[in-house]
Amino acid sequence: SEGSPADAWLQLAVDDLRPAMDQLLPELIVMDPDLSVMDSLDLVLHGQCRLLCEFSVDAVIELIGSGKTDGLFFDLDRYTSNQLKQLKAAVHALGGGYRFYFFTCKRRSMIDSSYLLTDDDVVVQKPFDADEVSEYISLHFDLA
């Protein structure tokens, strides 16, 4: 059988609420000029967060300042340590609670020390493991 009329009404209600529920998901910026990274993250993190793709440091600083984003995927191979310092300063002005996730093709031990990464920073080596990235987001934003 197709289901009861109550099931149909329930499904309609859920479908109507889905856009509002999506607004409650964390919103993360992806700063990686490789669009395949954005596509992969979009597939892996669908339903866990909303993603914005942005390449300009100034635009990302503006987004951070708006208080509407919750974190940032930052490509260590494509952006400089000074650009990261600018972004961290914008986050500091908000008072914290913002999450950085770093992508690189290098092993962690090979990352330039000028980035001032700590042991607590999440560094994901490309090509990244989908389950690993999904788990970081789930744990950091209490989606488990």
C-alpha positions in Angstrom: 0.0 0.0 0.0 1.0 3.6 -0.6 0.6 4.7 3.0 -2.2 6.4 4.9 -3.5 9.9 4.2 -1.8 10.9 7.6 1.5 9.8 6.2 1.0 11.9 3.1 0.1 15.0 5.3 3.1 14.4 7.4 5.4 14.2 4.4 3.9 17.5 3.1 4.6 19.1 6.5 8.2 17.9 6.5 8.7 19.1 2.9 7.3 22.6 3.9 9.6 22.8 6.9 12.8 21.6 5.2 13.9 25.1 4.0 13.5 26.4 7.6 15.4 23.4 9.0 18.2 24.0 6.5 18.6 27.6 7.8 19.5 26.1 11.2 22.5 24.2 9.8 25.9 25.7 10.3 27.1 27.8 7.3 30.8 27.3 6.3 32.9 29.2 3.8 35.0 27.3 1.3 38.2 29.2 0.3 39.6 26.8 -2.2 40.0 27.8 -5.9 39.7 24.2 -6.9 36.0 23.9 -7.6 36.1 20.1 -7.4 36.8 20.6 -3.6 33.6 22.6 -3.3 31.7 20.0 -5.3 33.1 17.1 -3.1 32.3 19.0 0.1 28.8 19.7 -1.1 28.2 16.0 -1.7 29.9 14.8 1.6 28.3 17.4 3.9 24.9 17.7 2.4 22.4 17.9 5.2 25.1 18.7 7.8 25.9 22.3 6.8 25.4 24.9 4.1 28.5 25.9 2.1 29.5 29.2 0.5 32.3 29.4 -2.0 34.4 32.5 -1.9 38.0 33.2 -3.0 38.5 36.8 -2.0 40.0 37.4 1.4 38.2 40.8 1.7 34.8 39.2 0.9 35.5 36.4 3.4 36.4 39.0 6.1 33.1 40.7 5.3 31.2 37.4 5.6 32.9 36.6 8.9 32.0 40.1 10.2 28.4 39.6 9.3 28.2 36.9 12.0 26.2 34.7 9.7 28.9 32.1 9.1 30.2 29.5 11.5 33.4 28.3 10.0 35.9 28.2 7.1 37.6 25.7 4.9 41.0 27.3 4.1 43.5 26.0 1.5 47.0 26.3 2.9 48.5 25.7 -0.5 46.7 28.6 -2.3 46.6 31.3 0.3 49.4 33.0 2.4 50.0 33.0 6.1 49.3 36.8 6.1 45.9 36.2 4.5 45.2 33.6 7.2 46.2 36.1 9.9 43.8 38.7 8.4 41.0 36.1 8.6 41.9 35.1 12.2 41.9 38.8 13.2 38.3 39.1 11.8 37.3 36.0 13.8 39.0 37.4 17.0 36.9 40.5 16.7 33.7 38.4 16.9 34.9 36.8 20.2 35.5 33.2 19.1 33.4 30.2 18.4 34.4 30.1 14.8 35.9 27.0 13.3 38.8 26.8 10.8 39.5 23.6 8.7 42.7 23.6 6.7 43.3 21.7 3.5 46.7 21.0 2.1 48.4 18.5 -0.3 51.4 18.4 2.1 51.9 16.3 5.2 51.3 18.3 8.4 54.9 18.3 9.3 55.7 20.1 6.0 53.4 23.0 6.4 55.2 26.4 6.7 55.5 27.4 10.4 54.4 31.0 9.5 50.8 29.7 9.5 51.1 29.3 13.3 48.9 26.2 13.3 48.4 24.5 16.7 48.0 20.9 17.5 44.2 21.6 17.9 43.8 22.9 14.4 42.1 20.5 12.0 44.4 19.9 9.0 43.1 17.6 6.3 45.4 16.3 3.6 44.1 16.3 0.0 42.6 14.2 -1.4 40.5 14.1 1.7 38.7 11.3 3.3 34.9 12.0 3.1 34.1 10.3 6.4 36.9 12.1 8.2 35.6 15.6 7.1 32.0 14.6 7.8 33.0 13.5 11.3 34.8 16.8 12.1 31.7 18.8 11.1 29.4 16.5 13.0 31.5 16.6 16.2 32.3 20.4 16.1 28.7 21.4 15.5 27.0 18.7 17.7 25.3 17.1 14.8 26.0 13.5 16.0 
